[in-house]
Amino acid sequence: MSLYEKIIAIYPELNSNDFTLNGSIVLQNDSDGKGDYIAKWEHPTLPRPTEEQLA
Amino acid sequence: MAITINGSGTIGGVSVGGLPNGIVDTDMLASAAVEQAKIASGVVGNGPAFHVRASSTQAVSQSTWTKVTFDTEIFDTDNCYSSSTFTPTVAGYYYIAANLRFGFNAPWTGLGFSIRKNGSEVMPPIYLEQLNTANSGTSLHLTGGCTAYLNGSSDYLDIYANLTSGGGVVRELNYASTTACCHCYGFMIRAA
């Protein structure tokens, strides 16, 4: 399950529009073997998921 | 009258009014003796240049800005390209561009890429949104480029791409051949 899918599972109210160019959430992968990560979380109401939630 | 100077030492009180044209030619200069800063405006120098491409398809996670991997060098004049990152060793102004081939097999809502300098966008993303056009085996090319000043030591450029679509579908930077794949290229425009 990708990071995006994990976040959507935690917050079903989110959709791809929240992750677009001007969205409040930016996911990133530096292709360094460390995988996807949250580069920006500026959602106005939902808190950033914890590592435990994303595990 | 010819003047011959033998031995070593210091000659003072001598002024030179300038050398006639043509007196300094390439035979009198050591190789690589002329620095970038001494090249006249409008003259192309020997600044770093590169052209790289991908050799395989790269998967992209849903809605995730992903660094594009270019693992095959077509040329890299000054060995400034490594790990899909361009870090030139000569300070100056550079042009960098990429041609990315996006692959998908279901409707998508957005795709694009940006050029980043030291992790921040120096070329705002070229982004297509809400086209919702896709069929099995479909691909789409995007090309974009920009200029940037790089300090010749720590500044670097790389490419990040994003493809947003429905879940459970192919999202990739597609490789079909050495020409139908992702390319990146750049070169020095002028010295600092």
gemmi code that builds the backbone of each chain (N, CA, C; Angstrom):
import gemmi

chains = {
    "A": [
        ("MET", (0.850, -1.191, 0.000), (0.000, 0.000, 0.000), (0.890, 1.246, 0.000)),
        ("SER", (0.626, 2.133, -0.921), (1.437, 3.352, -1.015), (1.093, 4.318, 0.116)),
        ("LEU", (1.958, 5.306, 0.310), (1.704, 6.320, 1.341), (0.384, 7.030, 1.067)),
        ("TYR", (0.138, 7.329, -0.191), (-1.122, 7.997, -0.562), (-2.312, 7.143, -0.116)),
        ("GLU", (-2.244, 5.876, -0.400), (-3.356, 4.977, -0.051), (-3.520, 4.868, 1.460)),
        ("LYS", (-2.415, 4.877, 2.191), (-2.497, 4.838, 3.652), (-3.184, 6.094, 4.188)),
        ("ILE", (-2.822, 7.236, 3.632), (-3.420, 8.494, 4.100), (-4.912, 8.527, 3.775)),
        ("ILE", (-5.257, 8.064, 2.602), (-6.674, 8.034, 2.227), (-7.445, 7.076, 3.143)),
        ("ALA", (-6.784, 5.977, 3.549), (-7.451, 5.034, 4.457), (-7.680, 5.674, 5.825)),
        ("ILE", (-6.743, 6.521, 6.263), (-6.886, 7.213, 7.555), (-7.923, 8.325, 7.444)),
        ("TYR", (-7.858, 9.058, 6.357), (-8.778, 10.186, 6.137), (-9.536, 9.980, 4.822)),
        ("PRO", (-10.606, 9.203, 4.856), (-11.359, 8.936, 3.611), (-11.939, 10.197, 2.982)),
        ("GLU", (-12.047, 11.257, 3.772), (-12.615, 12.493, 3.220), (-11.645, 13.205, 2.281)),
        ("LEU", (-10.377, 12.823, 2.328), (-9.414, 13.410, 1.390), (-9.580, 12.774, 0.021)),
        ("ASN", (-9.207, 13.512, -1.002), (-9.177, 12.948, -2.344), (-7.978, 13.524, -3.088)),
        ("SER", (-7.848, 13.131, -4.328), (-6.641, 13.514, -5.072), (-6.499, 15.026, -5.204)),
        ("ASN", (-7.597, 15.755, -5.110), (-7.505, 17.213, -5.213), (-6.680, 17.816, -4.077)),
        ("ASP", (-6.674, 17.145, -2.933), (-5.883, 17.652, -1.806), (-4.389, 17.486, -2.044)),
        ("PHE", (-4.039, 16.660, -3.029), (-2.633, 16.347, -3.281), (-2.144, 16.955, -4.589)),
        ("THR", (-2.932, 17.823, -5.173), (-2.534, 18.403, -6.453), (-1.476, 19.478, -6.247)),
        ("LEU", (-1.120, 20.100, -7.335), (-0.051, 21.095, -7.330), (-0.255, 22.153, -6.255)),
        ("ASN", (-1.465, 22.654, -6.148), (-1.743, 23.693, -5.158), (-2.474, 23.147, -3.938)),
        ("GLY", (-2.422, 21.843, -3.769), (-3.103, 21.231, -2.639), (-2.370, 21.487, -1.329)),
        ("SER", (-3.013, 21.064, -0.255), (-2.454, 21.316, 1.067), (-1.488, 20.221, 1.512)),
        ("ILE", (-1.412, 19.156, 0.729), (-0.548, 18.029, 1.091), (0.374, 17.710, -0.086)),
        ("VAL", (1.645, 17.559, 0.202), (2.609, 17.187, -0.834), (3.336, 15.929, -0.401)),
        ("LEU", (3.232, 14.907, -1.219), (3.990, 13.673, -0.988), (5.180, 13.665, -1.941)),
        ("GLN", (6.267, 13.070, -1.481), (7.490, 13.118, -2.291), (8.264, 11.813, -2.163)),
        ("ASN", (9.016, 11.533, -3.226), (9.913, 10.379, -3.228), (11.190, 10.818, -3.928)),
        ("ASP", (12.316, 10.762, -3.232), (13.583, 11.238, -3.788), (14.342, 10.161, -4.562)),
        ("SER", (13.697, 9.040, -4.787), (14.310, 7.940, -5.544), (15.664, 7.538, -4.957)),
        ("ASP", (15.742, 7.584, -3.655), (16.974, 7.212, -2.960), (16.803, 5.921, -2.156)),
        ("GLY", (15.713, 5.229, -2.436), (15.476, 3.970, -1.747), (14.745, 4.106, -0.427)),
        ("LYS", (14.461, 5.331, -0.014), (13.806, 5.552, 1.273), (12.284, 5.628, 1.145)),
        ("GLY", (11.789, 5.623, -0.077), (10.349, 5.560, -0.287), (9.647, 6.905, -0.211)),
        ("ASP", (8.303, 6.834, -0.242), (7.480, 8.043, -0.216), (7.465, 8.644, 1.186)),
        ("TYR", (7.347, 9.970, 1.247), (7.222, 10.633, 2.543), (6.389, 11.900, 2.391)),
        ("ILE", (5.934, 12.431, 3.510), (5.137, 13.658, 3.494), (6.097, 14.844, 3.497)),
        ("ALA", (6.131, 15.588, 2.381), (7.009, 16.757, 2.291), (6.320, 18.007, 2.815)),
        ("LYS", (5.006, 18.036, 2.726), (4.252, 19.191, 3.235), (2.884, 18.727, 3.708)),
        ("TRP", (2.471, 19.186, 4.871), (1.125, 18.910, 5.354), (0.575, 20.223, 5.907)),
        ("GLU", (-0.277, 20.852, 5.140), (-0.868, 22.128, 5.555), (-2.380, 22.077, 5.430)),
        ("HIS", (-2.936, 20.894, 5.725), (-4.390, 20.773, 5.640), (-5.028, 21.628, 6.740)),
        ("PRO", (-6.074, 22.376, 6.420), (-6.632, 23.322, 7.390), (-7.317, 22.668, 8.587)),
        ("THR", (-7.764, 21.431, 8.470), (-8.504, 20.823, 9.593), (-7.934, 19.482, 10.046)),
        ("LEU", (-7.370, 18.732, 9.164), (-6.908, 17.386, 9.519), (-5.452, 17.421, 9.974)),
        ("PRO", (-5.151, 16.794, 11.108), (-3.759, 16.769, 11.572), (-2.915, 15.798, 10.751)),
        ("ARG", (-1.632, 16.085, 10.724), (-0.703, 15.194, 10.021), (-0.741, 13.813, 10.668)),
        ("PRO", (-0.853, 12.760, 9.896), (-0.879, 11.413, 10.475), (0.423, 11.100, 11.207)),
        ("THR", (0.315, 10.343, 12.255), (1.501, 9.960, 13.007), (2.191, 8.778, 12.326)),
        ("GLU", (3.434, 8.550, 12.717), (4.163, 7.397, 12.187), (3.438, 6.104, 12.516)),
        ("GLU", (2.827, 6.049, 13.693), (2.099, 4.850, 14.095), (0.903, 4.612, 13.178)),
        ("GLN", (0.211, 5.658, 12.837), (-0.936, 5.516, 11.941), (-0.502, 5.051, 10.549)),
        ("LEU", (0.682, 5.480, 10.147), (1.142, 5.164, 8.795), (1.892, 3.831, 8.723)),
        ("ALA", (2.195, 3.270, 9.863), (2.969, 2.018, 9.889), (2.158, 0.864, 9.313)),
    ],
    "B": [
        ("MET", (65.003, 47.488, -32.564), (66.175, 46.851, -31.963), (65.703, 45.726, -31.062)),
        ("ALA", (66.314, 44.578, -31.262), (65.932, 43.447, -30.419), (66.573, 43.551, -29.053)),
        ("ILE", (65.804, 43.210, -28.009), (66.318, 43.210, -26.652), (66.321, 41.777, -26.146)),
        ("THR", (67.453, 41.328, -25.693), (67.572, 39.972, -25.180), (67.796, 40.010, -23.679)),
        ("ILE", (66.987, 39.275, -22.939), (67.126, 39.216, -21.487), (67.496, 37.794, -21.112)),
        ("ASN", (68.596, 37.668, -20.445), (69.035, 36.347, -20.001), (69.022, 36.290, -18.478)),
        ("GLY", (68.853, 35.127, -17.947), (68.898, 34.955, -16.508), (67.585, 35.305, -15.855)),
        ("SER", (67.596, 35.327, -14.541), (66.380, 35.616, -13.797), (66.588, 36.881, -12.986)),
        ("GLY", (65.506, 37.506, -12.569), (65.596, 38.718, -11.798), (64.373, 39.581, -12.024)),
        ("THR", (64.431, 40.787, -11.565), (63.294, 41.690, -11.678), (63.695, 42.920, -12.471)),
        ("ILE", (62.866, 43.267, -13.416), (63.091, 44.475, -14.205), (62.040, 45.487, -13.794)),
        ("GLY", (62.461, 46.632, -13.313), (61.517, 47.654, -12.897), (61.488, 48.812, -13.874)),
        ("GLY", (60.456, 49.621, -13.738), (60.369, 50.832, -14.530), (60.084, 50.616, -16.000)),
        ("VAL", (59.562, 49.441, -16.323), (59.261, 49.171, -17.725), (57.748, 49.182, -17.904)),
        ("SER", (57.253, 49.946, -18.829), (55.828, 49.933, -19.136), (55.614, 49.394, -20.535)),
        ("VAL", (54.561, 48.706, -20.697), (54.243, 48.109, -21.993), (52.991, 48.777, -22.525)),
        ("GLY", (53.087, 49.292, -23.676), (51.967, 50.010, -24.267), (50.934, 49.122, -24.902)),
        ("GLY", (51.094, 47.839, -24.819), (50.129, 46.929, -25.422), (50.790, 46.077, -26.472)),
        ("LEU", (50.221, 44.950, -26.716), (50.790, 44.015, -27.676), (50.061, 44.131, -29.001)),
        ("PRO", (50.790, 44.036, -30.073), (50.127, 44.078, -31.383), (49.160, 42.915, -31.540)),
        ("ASN", (48.146, 43.115, -32.337), (47.221, 42.030, -32.607), (47.961, 40.834, -33.176)),
        ("GLY", (47.588, 39.687, -32.725), (48.150, 38.466, -33.271), (49.430, 38.008, -32.629)),
        ("ILE", (49.969, 38.812, -31.709), (51.240, 38.396, -31.117), (51.058, 37.226, -30.158)),
        ("VAL", (49.867, 37.115, -29.544), (49.596, 35.972, -28.682), (48.690, 35.023, -29.448)),
        ("ASP", (49.216, 33.891, -29.829), (48.384, 32.914, -30.530), (48.290, 31.637, -29.703)),
        ("THR", (47.581, 30.696, -30.212), (47.327, 29.485, -29.431), (48.605, 28.720, -29.115)),
        ("ASP", (49.626, 28.891, -29.960), (50.880, 28.190, -29.687), (51.580, 28.729, -28.444)),
        ("MET", (51.250, 29.973, -28.095), (51.916, 30.598, -26.955), (51.173, 30.371, -25.641)),
        ("LEU", (49.988, 29.803, -25.725), (49.192, 29.571, -24.522), (49.223, 28.100, -24.157)),
        ("ALA", (49.367, 27.877, -22.880), (49.255, 26.500, -22.416), (47.811, 26.046, -22.558)),
        ("SER", (47.615, 24.770, -22.703), (46.260, 24.244, -22.804), (45.463, 24.632, -21.573)),
        ("ALA", (44.206, 25.022, -21.788), (43.277, 25.387, -20.712), (43.747, 26.603, -19.912)),
        ("ALA", (44.598, 27.443, -20.523), (45.128, 28.592, -19.790), (44.148, 29.753, -19.735)),
        ("VAL", (43.181, 29.802, -20.662), (42.219, 30.897, -20.682), (41.003, 30.507, -19.851)),
        ("GLU", (40.714, 31.275, -18.823), (39.600, 30.969, -17.940), (38.294, 31.494, -18.516)),
        ("GLN", (37.185, 30.947, -18.017), (35.877, 31.383, -18.485), (35.710, 32.894, -18.359)),
        ("ALA", (36.194, 33.452, -17.256), (35.996, 34.880, -17.008), (36.705, 35.756, -18.029)),
        ("LYS", (37.676, 35.209, -18.739), (38.433, 35.981, -19.718), (37.867, 35.880, -21.125)),
        ("ILE", (36.818, 35.123, -21.283), (36.229, 34.967, -22.602), (35.302, 36.141, -22.880)),
        ("ALA", (35.397, 36.692, -24.047), (34.599, 37.862, -24.407), (33.121, 37.513, -24.491)),
        ("SER", (32.285, 38.512, -24.263), (30.847, 38.331, -24.405), (30.526, 37.846, -25.813)),
        ("GLY", (29.652, 36.862, -25.881), (29.246, 36.360, -27.188), (30.075, 35.208, -27.704)),
        ("VAL", (31.094, 34.811, -26.958), (31.930, 33.692, -27.376), (31.553, 32.460, -26.567)),
        ("VAL", (31.300, 31.373, -27.252), (30.932, 30.133, -26.574), (32.171, 29.533, -25.928)),
        ("GLY", (32.047, 29.160, -24.687), (33.167, 28.583, -23.972), (33.068, 27.078, -23.870)),
        ("ASN", (33.798, 26.533, -22.932), (33.825, 25.090, -22.739), (33.164, 24.702, -21.429)),
        ("GLY", (32.022, 25.324, -21.136), (31.311, 25.017, -19.910), (30.730, 23.626, -19.925)),
        ("PRO", (30.371, 23.123, -18.740), (29.797, 21.779, -18.637), (28.510, 21.627, -19.447)),
        ("ALA", (28.339, 20.453, -20.006), (27.123, 20.110, -20.738), (26.860, 18.619, -20.547)),
        ("PHE", (25.594, 18.253, -20.591), (25.266, 16.839, -20.417), (23.981, 16.506, -21.153)),
        ("HIS", (23.814, 15.220, -21.422), (22.563, 14.679, -21.957), (22.437, 13.270, -21.398)),
        ("VAL", (21.367, 13.030, -20.680), (21.150, 11.731, -20.058), (19.740, 11.253, -20.393)),
        ("ARG", (19.511, 9.969, -20.188), (18.183, 9.411, -20.434), (17.935, 8.254, -19.477)),
        ("ALA", (16.691, 7.862, -19.421), (16.328, 6.682, -18.640), (16.534, 5.431, -19.492)),
        ("SER", (16.801, 4.331, -18.843), (16.967, 3.072, -19.578), (15.864, 2.076, -19.250)),
        ("SER", (14.928, 2.486, -18.406), (13.835, 1.583, -18.056), (12.661, 2.411, -17.558)),
        ("THR", (11.522, 1.760, -17.406), (10.329, 2.425, -16.899), (10.448, 2.628, -15.394)),
        ("GLN", (9.999, 3.779, -14.935), (10.047, 4.109, -13.508), (8.624, 4.271, -12.989)),
        ("ALA", (8.270, 3.500, -12.000), (6.940, 3.614, -11.403), (6.847, 4.884, -10.563)),
        ("VAL", (5.665, 5.488, -10.552), (5.423, 6.698, -9.769), (4.231, 6.445, -8.869)),
        ("SER", (4.388, 6.683, -7.585), (3.280, 6.498, -6.659), (2.206, 7.540, -6.897)),
        ("GLN", (1.002, 7.168, -6.560), (-0.134, 8.075, -6.717), (0.113, 9.419, -6.042)),
        ("SER", (-0.056, 10.503, -6.797), (-0.010, 11.866, -6.259), (1.259, 12.144, -5.464)),
        ("THR", (2.375, 11.609, -5.915), (3.637, 11.755, -5.186), (4.700, 12.339, -6.104)),
        ("TRP", (5.244, 13.487, -5.706), (6.327, 14.073, -6.499), (7.556, 13.182, -6.367)),
        ("THR", (7.978, 12.636, -7.500), (9.020, 11.613, -7.503), (10.212, 12.077, -8.329)),
        ("LYS", (11.384, 11.955, -7.751), (12.590, 12.335, -8.489), (12.767, 11.397, -9.681)),
        ("VAL", (12.969, 11.986, -10.844), (13.098, 11.189, -12.059), (14.517, 10.639, -12.160)),
        ("THR", (14.598, 9.353, -12.453), (15.890, 8.691, -12.547), (16.351, 8.638, -14.003)),
        ("PHE", (17.492, 9.246, -14.262), (18.136, 9.167, -15.583), (19.450, 8.421, -15.366)),
        ("ASP", (19.484, 7.179, -15.781), (20.628, 6.339, -15.415), (21.603, 6.082, -16.550)),
        ("THR", (21.356, 6.673, -17.708), (22.251, 6.440, -18.839), (22.760, 7.775, -19.373)),
        ("GLU", (24.058, 7.930, -19.394), (24.641, 9.167, -19.905), (24.924, 9.044, -21.400)),
        ("ILE", (24.402, 9.979, -22.155), (24.750, 10.069, -23.577), (26.065, 10.840, -23.687)),
        ("PHE", (26.167, 11.931, -22.953), (27.465, 12.559, -22.718), (27.382, 13.376, -21.441)),
        ("ASP", (28.529, 13.572, -20.845), (28.637, 14.352, -19.600), (30.039, 14.938, -19.607)),
        ("THR", (30.182, 16.105, -20.201), (31.508, 16.624, -20.551), (32.438, 16.803, -19.357)),
        ("ASP", (31.898, 17.169, -18.223), (32.753, 17.481, -17.072), (32.452, 16.599, -15.861)),
        ("ASN", (31.783, 15.481, -16.125), (31.440, 14.560, -15.035), (30.685, 15.271, -13.917)),
        ("CYS", (29.751, 16.114, -14.300), (28.965, 16.866, -13.321), (27.612, 16.216, -13.044)),
        ("TYR", (27.293, 15.159, -13.769), (25.988, 14.520, -13.599), (26.179, 13.189, -12.881)),
        ("SER", (25.487, 13.035, -11.768), (25.594, 11.807, -10.986), (24.332, 11.630, -10.171)),
        ("SER", (23.886, 10.393, -10.037), (22.703, 10.065, -9.234), (21.504, 10.935, -9.634)),
        ("SER", (21.335, 11.108, -10.927), (20.202, 11.869, -11.477), (20.185, 13.312, -10.991)),
        ("THR", (21.346, 13.841, -10.703), (21.486, 15.217, -10.225), (22.630, 15.895, -10.978)),
        ("PHE", (22.376, 17.133, -11.412), (23.404, 17.900, -12.119), (24.008, 18.912, -11.164)),
        ("THR", (25.299, 18.760, -10.884), (26.014, 19.649, -9.969), (27.249, 20.167, -10.690)),
        ("PRO", (27.115, 21.228, -11.453), (28.253, 21.700, -12.243), (29.372, 22.256, -11.369)),
        ("THR", (30.580, 22.119, -11.880), (31.767, 22.558, -11.144), (32.247, 23.935, -11.594)),
        ("VAL", (31.512, 24.562, -12.484), (31.848, 25.908, -12.950), (30.663, 26.822, -12.659)),
        ("ALA", (30.906, 27.915, -11.969), (29.825, 28.856, -11.659), (29.339, 29.546, -12.918)),
        ("GLY", (28.036, 29.717, -13.021), (27.495, 30.411, -14.172), (26.027, 30.178, -14.359)),
        ("TYR", (25.551, 30.592, -15.519), (24.133, 30.469, -15.861), (23.951, 29.267, -16.774)),
        ("TYR", (22.955, 28.459, -16.456), (22.752, 27.201, -17.167), (21.328, 27.097, -17.695)),
        ("TYR", (21.220, 26.358, -18.783), (19.903, 25.969, -19.285), (19.763, 24.471, -19.055)),
        ("ILE", (18.616, 24.062, -18.535), (18.365, 22.640, -18.330), (16.943, 22.357, -18.773)),
        ("ALA", (16.754, 21.211, -19.379), (15.427, 20.851, -19.879), (15.235, 19.347, -19.779)),
        ("ALA", (13.984, 18.933, -19.833), (13.675, 17.510, -19.796), (12.488, 17.227, -20.700)),
        ("ASN", (12.488, 16.028, -21.219), (11.349, 15.524, -21.988), (10.920, 14.237, -21.306)),
        ("LEU", (9.752, 14.256, -20.671), (9.289, 13.086, -19.929), (8.146, 12.395, -20.673)),
        ("ARG", (8.168, 11.077, -20.620), (7.131, 10.273, -21.280), (6.308, 9.588, -20.186)),
        ("PHE", (5.103, 10.069, -20.001), (4.225, 9.521, -18.972), (3.407, 8.367, -19.565)),
        ("GLY", (3.284, 7.316, -18.784), (2.488, 6.172, -19.212), (1.351, 5.917, -18.239)),
        ("PHE", (0.213, 5.507, -18.757), (-0.947, 5.240, -17.905), (-1.903, 4.349, -18.688)),
        ("ASN", (-2.793, 3.708, -17.978), (-3.738, 2.823, -18.654), (-5.167, 3.041, -18.157)),
        ("ALA", (-5.399, 4.186, -17.541), (-6.734, 4.510, -17.065), (-6.831, 6.027, -16.967)),
        ("PRO", (-8.037, 6.570, -16.861), (-8.161, 8.023, -16.774), (-7.330, 8.615, -15.654)),
        ("TRP", (-6.736, 9.752, -15.936), (-5.898, 10.421, -14.951), (-6.402, 11.847, -14.767)),
        ("THR", (-6.031, 12.439, -13.671), (-6.521, 13.775, -13.351), (-5.429, 14.833, -13.383)),
        ("GLY", (-4.179, 14.430, -13.390), (-3.120, 15.423, -13.440), (-1.762, 14.773, -13.640)),
        ("LEU", (-0.911, 15.427, -14.393), (0.466, 14.968, -14.526), (1.349, 16.153, -14.876)),
        ("GLY", (2.598, 16.049, -14.508), (3.508, 17.132, -14.820), (4.868, 16.914, -14.200)),
        ("PHE", (5.729, 17.898, -14.375), (7.047, 17.807, -13.751), (7.600, 19.202, -13.505)),
        ("SER", (8.562, 19.269, -12.645), (9.213, 20.533, -12.337), (10.721, 20.327, -12.305)),
        ("ILE", (11.454, 21.426, -12.449), (12.905, 21.403, -12.294), (13.220, 22.103, -10.987)),
        ("ARG", (14.035, 21.456, -10.177), (14.324, 22.000, -8.854), (15.808, 22.338, -8.706)),
        ("LYS", (16.047, 23.461, -8.065), (17.412, 23.847, -7.699), (17.525, 23.737, -6.189)),
        ("ASN", (18.426, 22.929, -5.731), (18.644, 22.712, -4.294), (17.339, 22.368, -3.576)),
        ("GLY", (16.462, 21.645, -4.262), (15.228, 21.184, -3.658), (14.038, 22.101, -3.828)),
        ("SER", (14.246, 23.294, -4.352), (13.149, 24.234, -4.566), (12.920, 24.424, -6.061)),
        ("GLU", (11.665, 24.612, -6.416), (11.333, 24.719, -7.828), (11.978, 25.955, -8.452)),
        ("VAL", (12.732, 25.724, -9.503), (13.286, 26.827, -10.277), (12.512, 26.953, -11.583)),
        ("MET", (11.940, 25.849, -12.023), (10.935, 25.905, -13.096), (9.624, 25.451, -12.486)),
        ("PRO", (8.656, 26.339, -12.351), (7.354, 25.927, -11.829), (6.818, 24.764, -12.650)),
        ("PRO", (6.091, 23.881, -12.021), (5.664, 22.669, -12.727), (4.892, 22.963, -14.008)),
        ("ILE", (5.264, 22.238, -15.038), (4.428, 22.153, -16.231), (3.423, 21.060, -15.928)),
        ("TYR", (2.145, 21.418, -15.859), (1.174, 20.477, -15.302), (-0.096, 20.474, -16.139)),
        ("LEU", (-0.562, 19.301, -16.466), (-1.840, 19.141, -17.164), (-2.849, 18.577, -16.177)),
        ("GLU", (-4.033, 19.190, -16.154), (-5.019, 18.766, -15.169), (-6.348, 18.420, -15.833)),
        ("GLN", (-7.005, 17.452, -15.257), (-8.411, 17.153, -15.544), (-8.681, 16.844, -17.005)),
        ("LEU", (-7.718, 16.243, -17.687), (-8.006, 15.868, -19.059), (-8.808, 14.573, -19.125)),
        ("ASN", (-8.591, 13.713, -18.130), (-9.352, 12.464, -18.048), (-9.345, 11.683, -19.350)),
        ("THR", (-8.205, 11.676, -19.961), (-8.079, 10.972, -21.234), (-7.039, 9.867, -21.092)),
        ("ALA", (-7.466, 8.664, -21.332), (-6.498, 7.577, -21.255), (-7.101, 6.313, -21.852)),
        ("ASN", (-6.243, 5.557, -22.434), (-6.603, 4.222, -22.893), (-5.431, 3.318, -22.580)),
        ("SER", (-5.676, 2.047, -22.639), (-4.597, 1.111, -22.379), (-3.443, 1.378, -23.332)),
        ("GLY", (-2.258, 1.458, -22.775), (-1.080, 1.674, -23.604), (-0.829, 3.115, -23.975)),
        ("THR", (-1.571, 4.026, -23.409), (-1.415, 5.428, -23.765), (-0.185, 6.027, -23.112)),
        ("SER", (0.463, 6.942, -23.820), (1.556, 7.708, -23.230), (1.444, 9.150, -23.694)),
        ("LEU", (2.104, 10.004, -22.965), (2.053, 11.435, -23.277), (3.403, 12.043, -22.936)),
        ("HIS", (3.904, 12.885, -23.838), (5.192, 13.533, -23.616), (4.985, 14.971, -23.138)),
        ("LEU", (5.796, 15.361, -22.196), (5.849, 16.759, -21.768), (7.299, 17.216, -21.845)),
        ("THR", (7.502, 18.407, -22.364), (8.846, 18.974, -22.452), (8.856, 20.356, -21.825)),
        ("GLY", (9.876, 20.642, -21.065), (10.011, 21.961, -20.471), (11.453, 22.221, -20.079)),
        ("GLY", (11.787, 23.484, -19.965), (13.141, 23.837, -19.580), (13.190, 25.207, -18.943)),
        ("CYS", (14.319, 25.546, -18.386), (14.459, 26.840, -17.724), (15.943, 27.182, -17.601)),
        ("THR", (16.203, 28.371, -17.134), (17.573, 28.783, -16.854), (17.752, 28.909, -15.340)),
        ("ALA", (18.973, 28.772, -14.913), (19.254, 28.912, -13.484), (20.714, 29.281, -13.293)),
        ("TYR", (20.963, 30.062, -12.252), (22.346, 30.330, -11.874), (22.795, 29.248, -10.888)),
        ("LEU", (23.958, 28.691, -11.134), (24.512, 27.664, -10.247), (25.918, 28.088, -9.831)),
        ("ASN", (26.235, 27.910, -8.559), (27.457, 28.491, -8.011), (28.739, 27.695, -8.303)),
        ("GLY", (28.612, 26.567, -8.968), (29.805, 25.810, -9.342), (30.364, 24.935, -8.239)),
        ("SER", (29.666, 24.864, -7.131), (30.134, 23.987, -6.052), (28.968, 23.192, -5.458)),
        ("SER", (28.103, 23.852, -4.714), (27.048, 23.109, -4.013), (25.694, 23.125, -4.717)),
        ("ASP", (25.447, 24.081, -5.589), (24.135, 24.153, -6.248), (23.923, 22.955, -7.171)),
        ("TYR", (22.687, 22.440, -7.165), (22.386, 21.303, -8.027), (20.966, 21.407, -8.571)),
        ("LEU", (20.738, 20.705, -9.652), (19.422, 20.655, -10.287), (18.981, 19.207, -10.422)),
        ("ASP", (17.688, 18.976, -10.253), (17.117, 17.666, -10.557), (15.669, 17.835, -10.992)),
        ("ILE", (15.057, 16.731, -11.397), (13.729, 16.752, -11.998), (12.776, 15.923, -11.132)),
        ("TYR", (11.596, 16.478, -10.859), (10.569, 15.740, -10.116), (9.292, 15.684, -10.957)),
        ("ALA", (8.645, 14.524, -10.938), (7.431, 14.318, -11.725), (6.298, 13.839, -10.832)),
        ("ASN", (5.079, 14.043, -11.325), (3.891, 13.667, -10.564), (2.833, 13.177, -11.545)),
        ("LEU", (2.150, 12.118, -11.164), (1.055, 11.605, -11.988), (-0.078, 11.182, -11.062)),
        ("THR", (-1.216, 11.835, -11.203), (-2.368, 11.557, -10.356), (-3.468, 10.905, -11.186)),
        ("SER", (-3.965, 9.810, -10.675), (-5.013, 9.105, -11.403), (-5.818, 8.285, -10.407)),
        ("GLY", (-6.737, 7.519, -10.926), (-7.503, 6.641, -10.061), (-6.627, 5.556, -9.468)),
        ("GLY", (-7.121, 4.915, -8.449), (-6.325, 3.895, -7.777), (-6.180, 2.627, -8.607)),
        ("GLY", (-5.105, 1.908, -8.339), (-4.920, 0.601, -8.941), (-4.626, 0.600, -10.423)),
        ("VAL", (-4.078, 1.691, -10.929), (-3.765, 1.719, -12.354), (-2.280, 1.989, -12.538)),
        ("VAL", (-1.840, 1.839, -13.766), (-0.429, 2.085, -14.078), (-0.131, 3.581, -13.991)),
        ("ARG", (0.911, 3.907, -13.252), (1.419, 5.286, -13.235), (2.927, 5.165, -13.376)),
        ("GLU", (3.453, 5.648, -14.463), (4.872, 5.416, -14.678), (5.467, 6.464, -15.605)),
        ("LEU", (6.781, 6.586, -15.509), (7.556, 7.298, -16.508), (8.024, 6.216, -17.465)),
        ("ASN", (7.458, 6.257, -18.634), (7.489, 5.100, -19.510), (8.745, 5.044, -20.368)),
        ("TYR", (9.245, 3.822, -20.534), (10.364, 3.581, -21.438), (9.894, 2.653, -22.553)),
        ("ALA", (10.089, 3.097, -23.793), (9.765, 2.247, -24.932), (10.996, 1.979, -25.784)),
        ("SER", (11.870, 2.962, -25.883), (13.091, 2.815, -26.670), (14.054, 3.916, -26.243)),
        ("THR", (15.225, 3.938, -26.839), (16.202, 4.950, -26.449), (15.744, 6.352, -26.801)),
        ("THR", (14.837, 6.467, -27.750), (14.314, 7.783, -28.103), (12.943, 8.028, -27.477)),
        ("ALA", (12.139, 7.003, -27.316), (10.823, 7.159, -26.687), (10.936, 6.832, -25.207)),
        ("CYS", (11.542, 7.757, -24.487), (11.722, 7.577, -23.051), (11.991, 8.956, -22.451)),
        ("CYS", (12.399, 8.983, -21.228), (12.640, 10.251, -20.546), (14.083, 10.713, -20.786)),
        ("HIS", (14.226, 11.949, -21.182), (15.536, 12.546, -21.438), (15.704, 13.808, -20.592)),
        ("CYS", (16.935, 14.148, -20.303), (17.248, 15.396, -19.618), (18.568, 15.909, -20.182)),
        ("TYR", (18.670, 17.210, -20.369), (19.881, 17.765, -20.948), (20.081, 19.190, -20.448)),
        ("GLY", (21.317, 19.625, -20.459), (21.597, 20.969, -19.991), (22.991, 21.403, -20.394)),
        ("PHE", (23.218, 22.698, -20.322), (24.534, 23.224, -20.696), (24.701, 24.623, -20.137)),
        ("MET", (25.946, 25.038, -20.071), (26.263, 26.375, -19.559), (25.971, 27.424, -20.624)),
        ("ILE", (25.279, 28.452, -20.221), (24.988, 29.553, -21.143), (26.127, 30.564, -21.130)),
        ("ARG", (26.522, 30.960, -19.930), (27.646, 31.891, -19.793), (28.189, 31.802, -18.375)),
        ("ALA", (29.405, 32.249, -18.239), (30.041, 32.203, -16.930), (29.431, 33.243, -15.995)),
        ("ALA", (29.720, 33.089, -14.736), (29.167, 34.022, -13.754), (29.699, 35.426, -13.974)),
    ],
}
model = gemmi.Model(1)
for chain_id, residues in chains.items():
    chain = gemmi.Chain(chain_id)
    for i, (resn, *xyz) in enumerate(residues, 1):
        res = gemmi.Residue()
        res.name, res.seqid = resn, gemmi.SeqId(i, " ")
        for name, pos in zip(("N", "CA", "C"), xyz):
            atom = gemmi.Atom()
            atom.name, atom.element = name, gemmi.Element(name[0])
            atom.pos, atom.b_iso = gemmi.Position(*pos), 0.0
            res.add_atom(atom)
        chain.add_residue(res)
    model.add_chain(chain)
structure = gemmi.Structure()
structure.add_model(model)
structure.setup_entities()
